[in-house]
Amino acid sequence: TQQQQQRACVDGIELLTGEDLWHTREGGPLRRRLHMSDGPCGVRGMGSTSNPSDCFPCSSAQAATFDPALVERVGTALGEECRRKGVDILLAPMVNIVRHPLSGRNFETFSEDPYLTGVLATAFIKGIQSQGAACCIKHFVCNDCEKCRFSATSDVSERALREVYCLPFEMAIADAKPLTLMTSYNKVNGVFSSENEHLRAILRDEWGFDGLVMSDWFLRHLPTAKPTTNQGRNQ
């Protein structure tokens, strides 16, 4: 009926939006509300002082150990923390590449080395997801500076794109299978990453990633873009 079609349309739209900054919308008995939380050094939850979070060494400190087994143990502990705080999706790990010591979020990512980053991100994700929480690997891709991050373009050759910037994502997706992925604010070769068809083809067609793809918070550039040019994004 027309009423059922309208309801289905509303339900579909609600799947793409949030109830607030950290929750998806509930949609009856078949779609419960999902709770997301920042990471990667801890599980912030809702920031309640009555429910404090454990704090772990930052990702760059973890990488300095060169110990995937240890990083997986950290991930497992974070997964347990997710369960304790009712968090469904931890917005971590960040696997962007450290390019300059002054970059404001270097502490959130692992390394300037893409292979090491990929190995440790794989271990981190396996640990968290072993506890029933989902990881959101981020920020896809070339989000390696904070200055002008909403408008800057990372102009990069195809070889560098694949061998340096995409490699940690590719490794983690193949070996750890993160359930979600977050796109980055910046442009890649002049096209916003969340609307970049070349990146969508790499992610969905070449790597076969079938998880949920979300934009970074408040990011949306082409409201009339076709789904095929939308990074295969779901949210």
Secondary structure, DSSP 8 states (H G I E B T S, - for coil): -HHHHHHHHHHHHHHTSBSSSSBB---STTS---BEEE-SSS--TT--TTS-------HHHHHTTT-HHHHHHHHHHHHHHHHHHT-SEEE--B------TT-TTGGGB--S-HHHHHHHHHHHHHHHHTTT-EEEEEEETT----TTTTT-EE---HHHIIIIISHHHHHHHHHT--SEEEE-SSEETTEEGGG-HHHHIIIIIIS---SEEE-STT--S-TT--GGGTTT---
